Amino acid sequence: MPNPALIPTFLRELLVSRSLPREPEPDLVMDDPQQVAAYAEAGRIDGIMASSYLFHSARISQVVQGCKTVLDLGCGPATQLAQIAQFNPEIAFTGLDLSPAMLADAQRHVQELALSNVDFRQGDITRLDSFADRSFDAVISTMALHHLPTLQHLDDCLAEVARVLRPGGALYLTDFSRLKSLKSVIFFAYMNADHQPHIFSLDYERSLRAAFLKEEFESLVSRHFPSEVSVQSTFKVPFLVIIKTADHPLPEALRQRIAAMYKALQPRYRRDLNDIRNFFALGGLRNDPFS
């Protein structure tokens, strides 16, 4: 059963007309030390984002099976990327981010984990000039696209992704989709305020205000990618979207590792993960790696 606290927001989003315009984030580059620390704290060890990271790490692992090189756009402090790299040690990952402060924290993180299959580049995700055409087996991105200032920047980003991705390559891009109501934004941004740094809640609210529409993602995906690339979203209320290629079976050892990490989550984080699973499953996303 979904968290009952979600029901009023779910009903509001179903019934009201759209009143929330897009508000791009004020800062394109996140270099403030407090912001960097808040994002790192929220996902590492057993932070508030642990359930979301585990969900996407498992899902991304299904998509990138068989790949040798993977580019992560907007990797931030590499909490998500490091977990994916731990799950897939045979793959070489490259993390790209515009913020030197984020990349410095990311480098420290992978060194602490003794990961040898991750490197980093500083760069703009809308201009992948340092990468050749068809140079990656897969491109991934988690919660980075809403940072782009305009829809044209999103268009440019997806065009660059299509350029650097080899034919038939794997794709997994996930981000927020804009809600209809400011009340819904406030609910999601502050529903876990007691368990996360205040600056994280503020940045979460800004991110939700800056999200693109699901319909905008669909239009651009159809322009830049073949029909095999699908746009999935949470049921009825597209709070989250995933742009992805086909899934592949996970190795048994990895499947068991993911199951053990799921069981080890604190109950409230496991409930959060189950909410994500259920709303995506109701929206049509198949091959649940946690089932």
BARODO-666877 format. One record per residue: residue number from 1; x, y, z of N, C-alpha, C in turn. Coordinates in nm, 2 decimals, m for minus. Layout:
 seq    nxx    nyy    nzz   caxx   cayy   cazz    cxx    cyy    czz
 NUM      X      Y      Z      X      Y      Z      X      Y      Z
...
//
This chain:
 seq    nxx    nyy    nzz   caxx   cayy   cazz    cxx    cyy    czz
   1   0.08  m0.12   0.00   0.00   0.00   0.00   0.09   0.13   0.00
   2   0.06   0.23  m0.08   0.13   0.35  m0.08   0.11   0.42   0.05
   3   0.21   0.51   0.09   0.20   0.59   0.21   0.07   0.67   0.21
   4  m0.02   0.65   0.31  m0.15   0.73   0.31  m0.13   0.88   0.30
   5  m0.01   0.93   0.35   0.01   1.07   0.35   0.02   1.13   0.20
   6   0.04   1.04   0.11   0.05   1.08  m0.03  m0.08   1.10  m0.10
   7  m0.19   1.05  m0.04  m0.32   1.04  m0.10  m0.37   1.18  m0.13
   8  m0.38   1.28  m0.03  m0.43   1.41  m0.07  m0.35   1.48  m0.18
   9  m0.22   1.47  m0.18  m0.14   1.53  m0.29  m0.17   1.46  m0.42
  10  m0.19   1.33  m0.42  m0.22   1.25  m0.54  m0.36   1.30  m0.60
  11  m0.45   1.31  m0.51  m0.59   1.36  m0.56  m0.58   1.50  m0.61
  12  m0.51   1.59  m0.54  m0.50   1.72  m0.59  m0.44   1.73  m0.73
  13  m0.34   1.65  m0.75  m0.27   1.66  m0.88  m0.36   1.60  m0.99
  14  m0.45   1.51  m0.95  m0.54   1.45  m1.05  m0.65   1.55  m1.09
  15  m0.70   1.63  m0.99  m0.82   1.71  m1.00  m0.80   1.86  m1.04
  16  m0.69   1.92  m1.00  m0.67   2.06  m1.02  m0.61   2.09  m1.16
  17  m0.63   2.21  m1.21  m0.57   2.26  m1.33  m0.43   2.30  m1.30
  18  m0.34   2.30  m1.40  m0.20   2.34  m1.38  m0.19   2.49  m1.35
  19  m0.13   2.52  m1.24  m0.11   2.66  m1.20   0.04   2.69  m1.17
  20   0.13   2.59  m1.19   0.26   2.61  m1.15   0.35   2.63  m1.27
  21   0.40   2.75  m1.29   0.50   2.77  m1.40   0.64   2.72  m1.37
  22   0.71   2.70  m1.47   0.85   2.66  m1.44   0.94   2.77  m1.39
  23   1.01   2.75  m1.29   1.11   2.85  m1.23   1.25   2.79  m1.24
  24   1.33   2.83  m1.34   1.46   2.77  m1.34   1.54   2.80  m1.21
  25   1.63   2.71  m1.18   1.71   2.73  m1.06   1.80   2.86  m1.07
  26   1.82   2.93  m0.96   1.90   3.05  m0.97   2.05   3.03  m1.01
  27   2.10   2.92  m0.96   2.24   2.89  m0.99   2.26   2.76  m1.07
  28   2.33   2.77  m1.18   2.35   2.66  m1.27   2.45   2.57  m1.21
  29   2.56   2.62  m1.15   2.67   2.55  m1.09   2.65   2.55  m0.94
  30   2.65   2.43  m0.88   2.63   2.41  m0.73   2.77   2.40  m0.67
  31   2.83   2.51  m0.62   2.96   2.52  m0.57   2.96   2.55  m0.42
  32   2.84   2.59  m0.36   2.84   2.62  m0.22   2.87   2.50  m0.14
  33   2.97   2.51  m0.05   3.01   2.39   0.03   2.89   2.33   0.11
  34   2.80   2.41   0.17   2.69   2.36   0.24   2.60   2.28   0.15
  35   2.57   2.32   0.03   2.49   2.25  m0.06   2.55   2.12  m0.10
  36   2.68   2.12  m0.13   2.76   2.00  m0.16   2.75   1.90  m0.05
  37   2.77   1.95   0.07   2.77   1.86   0.19   2.63   1.80   0.22
  38   2.53   1.88   0.19   2.39   1.84   0.22   2.35   1.73   0.12
  39   2.39   1.74  m0.01   2.36   1.64  m0.10   2.44   1.51  m0.07
  40   2.56   1.52  m0.03   2.64   1.40   0.00   2.58   1.33   0.12
  41   2.55   1.41   0.23   2.49   1.36   0.35   2.36   1.28   0.33
  42   2.28   1.34   0.24   2.14   1.28   0.21   2.15   1.15   0.15
  43   2.25   1.10   0.09   2.25   0.98   0.02   2.35   0.87   0.08
  44   2.45   0.92   0.15   2.55   0.82   0.20   2.51   0.76   0.33
  45   2.57   0.65   0.36   2.54   0.57   0.48   2.39   0.53   0.47
  46   2.31   0.60   0.54   2.16   0.57   0.54   2.08   0.70   0.54
  47   2.12   0.79   0.45   2.06   0.92   0.44   1.92   0.91   0.37
  48   1.85   1.02   0.37   1.71   1.03   0.33   1.70   0.98   0.18
  49   1.80   1.00   0.10   1.79   0.96  m0.04   1.84   0.82  m0.07
  50   1.87   0.74   0.04   1.93   0.61   0.02   1.83   0.52  m0.06
  51   1.70   0.53  m0.03   1.60   0.45  m0.10   1.60   0.48  m0.25
  52   1.60   0.61  m0.28   1.60   0.65  m0.42   1.72   0.61  m0.49
  53   1.84   0.62  m0.43   1.96   0.58  m0.49   1.96   0.43  m0.52
  54   1.91   0.35  m0.42   1.91   0.21  m0.44   1.82   0.17  m0.55
  55   1.70   0.23  m0.56   1.61   0.21  m0.67   1.67   0.23  m0.81
  56   1.74   0.35  m0.82   1.79   0.38  m0.95   1.92   0.30  m0.98
  57   2.00   0.27  m0.88   2.12   0.19  m0.90   2.08   0.05  m0.95
  58   1.97  m0.01  m0.89   1.93  m0.14  m0.94   1.87  m0.13  m1.08
  59   1.79  m0.03  m1.11   1.73  m0.01  m1.24   1.83   0.01  m1.35
  60   1.93   0.10  m1.32   2.04   0.13  m1.41   2.12   0.01  m1.44
  61   2.15  m0.07  m1.33   2.22  m0.20  m1.35   2.16  m0.29  m1.45
  62   2.02  m0.30  m1.45   1.95  m0.38  m1.55   1.97  m0.33  m1.69
  63   1.98  m0.20  m1.71   1.99  m0.14  m1.84   2.13  m0.15  m1.90
  64   2.23  m0.14  m1.81   2.37  m0.13  m1.86   2.44  m0.27  m1.87
  65   2.37  m0.38  m1.84   2.44  m0.51  m1.85   2.49  m0.53  m1.99
  66   2.62  m0.57  m1.99   2.69  m0.60  m2.12   2.76  m0.48  m2.17
  67   2.75  m0.36  m2.11   2.82  m0.24  m2.15   2.96  m0.24  m2.10
  68   3.05  m0.17  m2.17   3.19  m0.15  m2.12   3.22  m0.01  m2.08
  69   3.15   0.09  m2.14   3.18   0.23  m2.11   3.05   0.30  m2.08
  70   3.04   0.38  m1.97   2.91   0.45  m1.94   2.95   0.59  m1.90
  71   2.87   0.68  m1.95   2.89   0.83  m1.92   2.77   0.87  m1.83
  72   2.80   0.93  m1.71   2.70   0.98  m1.62   2.70   1.13  m1.63
  73   2.59   1.19  m1.67   2.57   1.33  m1.68   2.52   1.39  m1.56
  74   2.60   1.50  m1.51   2.56   1.56  m1.38   2.58   1.47  m1.26
  75   2.69   1.42  m1.25   2.72   1.31  m1.15   2.72   1.37  m1.01
  76   2.73   1.50  m0.99   2.73   1.56  m0.85   2.84   1.50  m0.77
  77   2.81   1.47  m0.64   2.91   1.41  m0.55   2.93   1.26  m0.57
  78   2.87   1.21  m0.67   2.90   1.07  m0.71   2.84   0.96  m0.62
  79   2.75   1.00  m0.53   2.69   0.90  m0.44   2.62   0.80  m0.52
  80   2.53   0.84  m0.62   2.46   0.74  m0.71   2.56   0.67  m0.79
  81   2.65   0.74  m0.86   2.75   0.68  m0.95   2.84   0.58  m0.88
  82   2.88   0.61  m0.76   2.97   0.51  m0.69   2.90   0.38  m0.66
  83   2.77   0.39  m0.62   2.69   0.27  m0.59   2.68   0.19  m0.72
  84   2.64   0.25  m0.83   2.63   0.18  m0.96   2.76   0.12  m0.99
  85   2.87   0.19  m0.98   3.01   0.13  m1.01   3.04   0.02  m0.92
  86   3.00   0.02  m0.79   3.02  m0.09  m0.70   2.95  m0.22  m0.75
  87   2.83  m0.19  m0.80   2.74  m0.30  m0.85   2.80  m0.36  m0.98
  88   2.87  m0.28  m1.06   2.91  m0.32  m1.19   3.06  m0.30  m1.21
  89   3.15  m0.37  m1.14   3.29  m0.34  m1.14   3.36  m0.37  m1.28
  90   3.29  m0.44  m1.36   3.35  m0.47  m1.50   3.33  m0.35  m1.60
  91   3.25  m0.25  m1.56   3.22  m0.14  m1.65   3.31  m0.02  m1.61
  92   3.36   0.06  m1.71   3.43   0.18  m1.68   3.33   0.30  m1.69
  93   3.32   0.37  m1.58   3.23   0.48  m1.57   3.30   0.62  m1.58
  94   3.24   0.71  m1.65   3.29   0.85  m1.65   3.18   0.94  m1.60
  95   3.21   1.02  m1.49   3.12   1.11  m1.43   3.15   1.25  m1.48
  96   3.05   1.32  m1.53   3.07   1.46  m1.58   2.98   1.55  m1.50
  97   3.05   1.66  m1.45   2.97   1.77  m1.38   3.04   1.90  m1.40
  98   2.96   2.01  m1.39   3.01   2.14  m1.41   3.07   2.20  m1.29
  99   3.05   2.15  m1.17   3.09   2.20  m1.05   3.22   2.14  m1.00
 100   3.33   2.22  m0.99   3.45   2.17  m0.93   3.44   2.12  m0.79
 101   3.35   2.19  m0.71   3.33   2.15  m0.57   3.27   2.01  m0.56
 102   3.17   1.99  m0.65   3.10   1.85  m0.65   3.20   1.75  m0.70
 103   3.28   1.78  m0.80   3.38   1.68  m0.85   3.49   1.65  m0.75
 104   3.53   1.75  m0.67   3.63   1.72  m0.56   3.57   1.63  m0.46
 105   3.45   1.65  m0.42   3.38   1.56  m0.32   3.36   1.42  m0.38
 106   3.33   1.42  m0.51   3.31   1.29  m0.58   3.44   1.21  m0.58
 107   3.55   1.28  m0.61   3.68   1.21  m0.62   3.72   1.15  m0.49
 108   3.69   1.23  m0.38   3.72   1.18  m0.24   3.64   1.06  m0.21
 109   3.51   1.06  m0.26   3.42   0.95  m0.22   3.47   0.82  m0.29
 110   3.50   0.83  m0.42   3.54   0.70  m0.49   3.67   0.65  m0.44
 111   3.76   0.74  m0.39   3.89   0.70  m0.34   3.87   0.63  m0.20
 112   3.77   0.68  m0.12   3.74   0.62   0.01   3.69   0.48  m0.01
 113   3.61   0.46  m0.12   3.56   0.33  m0.16   3.65   0.24  m0.23
 114   3.77   0.29  m0.27   3.87   0.22  m0.34   3.82   0.17  m0.48
 115   3.74   0.26  m0.54   3.69   0.22  m0.67   3.79   0.26  m0.78
 116   3.82   0.16  m0.87   3.91   0.19  m0.98   3.84   0.20  m1.11
 117   3.71   0.19  m1.12   3.64   0.19  m1.25   3.56   0.32  m1.27
 118   3.60   0.43  m1.20   3.53   0.56  m1.22   3.64   0.67  m1.24
 119   3.61   0.75  m1.34   3.69   0.87  m1.35   3.60   0.99  m1.37
 120   3.65   1.11  m1.37   3.56   1.23  m1.37   3.62   1.33  m1.47
 121   3.52   1.41  m1.53   3.55   1.52  m1.61   3.47   1.64  m1.57
 122   3.52   1.76  m1.58   3.44   1.88  m1.56   3.39   1.92  m1.70
 123   3.26   1.95  m1.71   3.20   1.99  m1.83   3.05   2.01  m1.83
 124   3.00   2.07  m1.94   2.86   2.11  m1.95   2.79   1.99  m2.02
 125   2.68   1.95  m1.96   2.61   1.83  m2.02   2.54   1.87  m2.15
 126   2.53   2.00  m2.18   2.47   2.03  m2.31   2.57   2.04  m2.42
 127   2.70   2.04  m2.39   2.81   2.04  m2.49   2.92   1.94  m2.45
 128   2.90   1.82  m2.51   2.99   1.71  m2.48   3.11   1.71  m2.57
 129   3.17   1.83  m2.59   3.28   1.85  m2.69   3.40   1.76  m2.67
 130   3.43   1.72  m2.55   3.55   1.64  m2.52   3.53   1.49  m2.55
 131   3.41   1.45  m2.59   3.38   1.31  m2.62   3.34   1.30  m2.77
 132   3.40   1.19  m2.83   3.38   1.17  m2.97   3.24   1.11  m3.00
 133   3.20   1.11  m3.13   3.07   1.05  m3.17   3.08   0.90  m3.13
 134   2.97   0.85  m3.09   2.95   0.70  m3.06   3.06   0.65  m2.97
 135   3.10   0.72  m2.87   3.21   0.68  m2.78   3.17   0.61  m2.66
 136   3.04   0.60  m2.63   2.99   0.53  m2.50   2.89   0.42  m2.54
 137   2.90   0.32  m2.46   2.80   0.21  m2.47   2.67   0.25  m2.40
 138   2.68   0.34  m2.31   2.56   0.38  m2.23   2.57   0.52  m2.18
 139   2.46   0.59  m2.17   2.46   0.72  m2.10   2.35   0.72  m2.00
 140   2.39   0.76  m1.88   2.29   0.76  m1.76   2.29   0.91  m1.70
 141   2.18   0.94  m1.63   2.18   1.06  m1.56   2.06   1.05  m1.46
 142   2.09   1.09  m1.33   1.99   1.09  m1.23   1.97   1.23  m1.17
 143   1.86   1.28  m1.18   1.82   1.41  m1.12   1.91   1.52  m1.15
 144   1.95   1.53  m1.28   2.03   1.64  m1.32   1.97   1.73  m1.42
 145   1.88   1.68  m1.50   1.83   1.76  m1.61   1.75   1.88  m1.58
 146   1.68   1.88  m1.46   1.61   2.00  m1.42   1.70   2.12  m1.39
 147   1.83   2.10  m1.37   1.92   2.21  m1.35   1.94   2.29  m1.48
 148   1.90   2.24  m1.59   1.92   2.31  m1.72   1.83   2.44  m1.72
 149   1.88   2.55  m1.77   1.81   2.68  m1.76   1.68   2.68  m1.85
 150   1.68   2.62  m1.97   1.57   2.63  m2.06   1.54   2.50  m2.13
 151   1.43   2.49  m2.20   1.39   2.38  m2.27   1.49   2.36  m2.39
 152   1.54   2.46  m2.44   1.64   2.45  m2.55   1.77   2.38  m2.50
 153   1.81   2.41  m2.38   1.92   2.35  m2.32   1.90   2.20  m2.30
 154   1.77   2.16  m2.26   1.74   2.02  m2.26   1.75   1.95  m2.39
 155   1.70   2.02  m2.49   1.70   1.97  m2.63   1.85   1.95  m2.67
 156   1.93   2.05  m2.64   2.08   2.04  m2.68   2.14   1.92  m2.61
 157   2.11   1.90  m2.48   2.16   1.79  m2.40   2.13   1.66  m2.46
 158   2.00   1.64  m2.50   1.96   1.51  m2.55   2.02   1.49  m2.69
 159   2.04   1.60  m2.77   2.10   1.58  m2.90   2.25   1.54  m2.88
 160   2.31   1.59  m2.78   2.45   1.55  m2.75   2.46   1.40  m2.70
 161   2.36   1.36  m2.62   2.35   1.22  m2.58   2.34   1.13  m2.70
 162   2.25   1.16  m2.79   2.23   1.08  m2.91   2.36   1.07  m2.99
 163   2.44   1.18  m2.99   2.56   1.18  m3.07   2.67   1.09  m3.01
 164   2.69   1.10  m2.87   2.80   1.02  m2.81   2.76   0.88  m2.78
 165   2.63   0.84  m2.80   2.59   0.71  m2.77   2.60   0.62  m2.89
 166   2.66   0.50  m2.88   2.68   0.42  m2.99   2.54   0.37  m3.04
 167   2.53   0.33  m3.17   2.40   0.27  m3.22   2.36   0.15  m3.13
 168   2.24   0.15  m3.09   2.19   0.04  m3.01   2.23   0.05  m2.86
 169   2.29   0.16  m2.82   2.35   0.18  m2.69   2.24   0.19  m2.58
 170   2.28   0.18  m2.46   2.18   0.18  m2.35   2.16   0.32  m2.29
 171   2.04   0.35  m2.24   2.01   0.48  m2.20   1.92   0.47  m2.07
 172   1.96   0.55  m1.97   1.87   0.56  m1.85   1.89   0.71  m1.80
 173   1.79   0.79  m1.82   1.79   0.93  m1.78   1.66   0.94  m1.69
 174   1.68   0.99  m1.57   1.56   1.01  m1.48   1.57   1.14  m1.42
 175   1.45   1.20  m1.40   1.44   1.33  m1.34   1.30   1.35  m1.28
 176   1.28   1.47  m1.22   1.15   1.51  m1.18   1.07   1.55  m1.30
 177   0.94   1.54  m1.29   0.85   1.61  m1.38   0.76   1.71  m1.31
 178   0.73   1.82  m1.37   0.67   1.93  m1.30   0.53   1.90  m1.25
 179   0.50   1.92  m1.13   0.37   1.90  m1.07   0.28   2.02  m1.11
 180   0.15   2.01  m1.09   0.06   2.11  m1.12   0.05   2.22  m1.02
 181   0.06   2.19  m0.89   0.03   2.28  m0.79   0.15   2.31  m0.70
 182   0.16   2.43  m0.65   0.27   2.47  m0.56   0.25   2.39  m0.42
 183   0.12   2.37  m0.38   0.10   2.29  m0.26   0.16   2.15  m0.27
 184   0.16   2.09  m0.39   0.22   1.96  m0.40   0.37   1.96  m0.39
 185   0.43   2.07  m0.45   0.57   2.09  m0.44   0.61   2.10  m0.30
 186   0.54   2.18  m0.22   0.58   2.20  m0.08   0.56   2.07  m0.01
 187   0.46   2.00  m0.03   0.44   1.87   0.04   0.57   1.78   0.01
 188   0.60   1.75  m0.11   0.71   1.66  m0.14   0.85   1.72  m0.09
 189   0.87   1.85  m0.10   1.00   1.90  m0.06   1.02   1.89   0.09
 190   0.91   1.90   0.17   0.93   1.91   0.31   0.87   1.79   0.39
 191   0.83   1.69   0.32   0.77   1.57   0.38   0.87   1.50   0.47
 192   1.00   1.51   0.44   1.10   1.45   0.53   1.19   1.55   0.59
 193   1.14   1.67   0.62   1.22   1.78   0.67   1.28   1.75   0.80
 194   1.22   1.67   0.88   1.28   1.63   1.01   1.40   1.54   1.00
 195   1.42   1.49   0.88   1.53   1.39   0.87   1.63   1.43   0.77
 196   1.63   1.55   0.72   1.73   1.60   0.62   1.77   1.74   0.65
 197   1.89   1.78   0.61   1.93   1.92   0.63   1.84   2.02   0.57
 198   1.82   2.13   0.64   1.72   2.23   0.59   1.76   2.28   0.45
 199   1.89   2.30   0.42   1.93   2.34   0.29   1.89   2.24   0.18
 200   1.89   2.11   0.22   1.85   2.01   0.12   1.70   2.03   0.09
 201   1.62   2.05   0.19   1.48   2.07   0.16   1.45   2.19   0.07
 202   1.53   2.30   0.09   1.52   2.42   0.01   1.56   2.39  m0.13
 203   1.67   2.32  m0.15   1.71   2.28  m0.28   1.62   2.19  m0.35
 204   1.56   2.10  m0.27   1.46   2.01  m0.32   1.34   2.08  m0.38
 205   1.29   2.18  m0.30   1.18   2.27  m0.35   1.22   2.34  m0.48
 206   1.34   2.40  m0.49   1.38   2.46  m0.61   1.39   2.37  m0.73
 207   1.43   2.24  m0.70   1.44   2.14  m0.81   1.30   2.11  m0.86
 208   1.20   2.09  m0.78   1.07   2.06  m0.82   1.01   2.18  m0.90
 209   1.04   2.30  m0.86   0.99   2.42  m0.93   1.05   2.42  m1.07
 210   1.17   2.37  m1.08   1.25   2.38  m1.21   1.23   2.27  m1.30
 211   1.15   2.17  m1.26   1.13   2.05  m1.34   1.06   2.08  m1.48
 212   1.09   2.00  m1.58   1.03   2.01  m1.71   0.90   1.92  m1.70
 213   0.81   1.94  m1.80   0.69   1.86  m1.81   0.72   1.72  m1.87
 214   0.64   1.62  m1.84   0.65   1.49  m1.90   0.64   1.50  m2.05
 215   0.54   1.58  m2.09   0.51   1.60  m2.24   0.63   1.66  m2.31
 216   0.71   1.74  m2.24   0.83   1.80  m2.30   0.94   1.69  m2.32
 217   0.95   1.61  m2.22   1.05   1.50  m2.23   1.00   1.41  m2.35
 218   0.88   1.37  m2.36   0.83   1.28  m2.46   0.86   1.34  m2.60
 219   0.83   1.47  m2.62   0.85   1.53  m2.75   1.00   1.53  m2.79
 220   1.09   1.56  m2.70   1.23   1.56  m2.73   1.29   1.42  m2.75
 221   1.24   1.33  m2.67   1.29   1.19  m2.69   1.25   1.14  m2.82
 222   1.13   1.16  m2.87   1.08   1.12  m3.00   1.16   1.19  m3.11
 223   1.22   1.30  m3.09   1.30   1.37  m3.19   1.44   1.32  m3.20
 224   1.50   1.27  m3.09   1.64   1.24  m3.09   1.67   1.09  m3.08
 225   1.57   1.01  m3.04   1.60   0.87  m3.02   1.51   0.78  m3.09
 226   1.55   0.65  m3.12   1.46   0.56  m3.19   1.35   0.52  m3.10
 227   1.25   0.45  m3.16   1.13   0.42  m3.09   1.15   0.32  m2.97
 228   1.27   0.25  m2.97   1.30   0.16  m2.86   1.32   0.23  m2.73
 229   1.34   0.36  m2.73   1.36   0.44  m2.61   1.23   0.48  m2.56
 230   1.19   0.44  m2.44   1.06   0.47  m2.38   1.07   0.58  m2.27
 231   0.96   0.65  m2.25   0.95   0.74  m2.14   0.85   0.68  m2.04
 232   0.89   0.65  m1.93   0.81   0.59  m1.82   0.79   0.70  m1.71
 233   0.67   0.69  m1.64   0.65   0.78  m1.54   0.57   0.72  m1.43
 234   0.57   0.78  m1.31   0.48   0.74  m1.20   0.34   0.75  m1.24
 235   0.26   0.66  m1.18   0.12   0.64  m1.22   0.03   0.77  m1.20
 236  m0.04   0.81  m1.31  m0.13   0.92  m1.32  m0.07   1.06  m1.29
 237   0.01   1.06  m1.18   0.08   1.19  m1.15   0.23   1.17  m1.18
 238   0.28   1.23  m1.29   0.41   1.20  m1.34   0.51   1.29  m1.26
 239   0.52   1.25  m1.13   0.62   1.32  m1.04   0.76   1.29  m1.08
 240   0.79   1.17  m1.13   0.92   1.12  m1.17   0.90   1.06  m1.31
 241   1.00   1.08  m1.40   1.01   1.02  m1.53   1.14   0.95  m1.55
 242   1.14   0.84  m1.63   1.25   0.77  m1.66   1.25   0.75  m1.81
 243   1.36   0.79  m1.88   1.38   0.77  m2.02   1.48   0.65  m2.03
 244   1.44   0.54  m2.10   1.52   0.42  m2.09   1.51   0.33  m2.21
 245   1.62   0.25  m2.22   1.61   0.14  m2.32   1.58   0.01  m2.24
 246   1.59  m0.10  m2.31   1.54  m0.23  m2.25   1.63  m0.28  m2.13
 247   1.56  m0.35  m2.05   1.63  m0.42  m1.93   1.69  m0.55  m1.97
 248   1.79  m0.59  m1.89   1.86  m0.72  m1.91   1.86  m0.79  m1.78
 249   1.87  m0.92  m1.77   1.87  m0.99  m1.64   2.00  m0.96  m1.57
 250   1.98  m0.94  m1.44   2.10  m0.92  m1.35   2.17  m1.05  m1.31
 251   2.30  m1.04  m1.30   2.37  m1.16  m1.24   2.31  m1.20  m1.11
 252   2.31  m1.32  m1.08   2.25  m1.37  m0.95   2.31  m1.31  m0.83
 253   2.45  m1.29  m0.83   2.52  m1.24  m0.71   2.47  m1.09  m0.69
 254   2.46  m1.02  m0.80   2.41  m0.88  m0.79   2.27  m0.87  m0.74
 255   2.19  m0.96  m0.79   2.04  m0.96  m0.75   2.03  m0.98  m0.60
 256   2.11  m1.08  m0.55   2.11  m1.11  m0.41   2.17  m0.99  m0.33
 257   2.27  m0.92  m0.38   2.32  m0.81  m0.31   2.22  m0.69  m0.30
 258   2.15  m0.67  m0.41   2.05  m0.57  m0.40   1.94  m0.60  m0.30
 259   1.90  m0.73  m0.30   1.79  m0.78  m0.21   1.84  m0.76  m0.06
 260   1.96  m0.78  m0.04   2.02  m0.77   0.10   2.02  m0.62   0.14
 261   2.06  m0.53   0.05   2.06  m0.39   0.08   1.92  m0.34   0.10
 262   1.82  m0.39   0.02   1.68  m0.35   0.04   1.63  m0.39   0.18
 263   1.66  m0.51   0.22   1.62  m0.56   0.36   1.69  m0.48   0.47
 264   1.81  m0.43   0.44   1.89  m0.35   0.54   1.84  m0.21   0.56
 265   1.76  m0.16   0.47   1.71  m0.02   0.48   1.63   0.00   0.61
 266   1.64   0.11   0.67   1.54   0.15   0.78   1.40   0.13   0.72
 267   1.31   0.09   0.81   1.17   0.07   0.76   1.11   0.19   0.69
 268   1.13   0.31   0.73   1.07   0.43   0.66   1.14   0.45   0.52
 269   1.27   0.42   0.51   1.33   0.43   0.38   1.28   0.31   0.29
 270   1.26   0.20   0.34   1.21   0.09   0.27   1.07   0.12   0.22
 271   0.99   0.18   0.30   0.85   0.23   0.26   0.87   0.33   0.14
 272   0.96   0.42   0.15   0.98   0.52   0.04   1.01   0.45  m0.09
 273   1.10   0.35  m0.08   1.14   0.27  m0.20   1.02   0.20  m0.25
 274   0.94   0.14  m0.17   0.82   0.07  m0.21   0.72   0.16  m0.28
 275   0.71   0.28  m0.23   0.63   0.38  m0.30   0.67   0.41  m0.44
 276   0.80   0.43  m0.46   0.86   0.45  m0.59   0.83   0.33  m0.68
 277   0.86   0.21  m0.63   0.84   0.09  m0.70   0.69   0.08  m0.75
 278   0.60   0.10  m0.65   0.46   0.08  m0.68   0.40   0.18  m0.78
 279   0.44   0.31  m0.76   0.39   0.41  m0.85   0.44   0.39  m0.99
 280   0.57   0.35  m1.01   0.62   0.32  m1.14   0.56   0.19  m1.20
 281   0.54   0.09  m1.12   0.48  m0.03  m1.17   0.34  m0.01  m1.22
 282   0.26   0.07  m1.14   0.12   0.11  m1.18   0.13   0.19  m1.31
 283   0.24   0.27  m1.33   0.25   0.35  m1.45   0.30   0.27  m1.57
 284   0.33   0.14  m1.55   0.37   0.05  m1.66   0.51   0.01  m1.67
 285   0.59   0.04  m1.57   0.73   0.00  m1.57   0.74  m0.14  m1.52
 286   0.81  m0.23  m1.60   0.82  m0.37  m1.57   0.95  m0.41  m1.52
 287   0.97  m0.54  m1.49   1.10  m0.60  m1.45   1.15  m0.54  m1.32
 288   1.07  m0.54  m1.22   1.11  m0.49  m1.09   1.23  m0.57  m1.03
 289   1.34  m0.51  m1.01   1.46  m0.58  m0.96   1.45  m0.62  m0.81
 290   1.35  m0.57  m0.74   1.33  m0.60  m0.60   1.23  m0.70  m0.57
 291   1.16  m0.75  m0.68   1.05  m0.84  m0.66   1.11  m0.98  m0.64
//
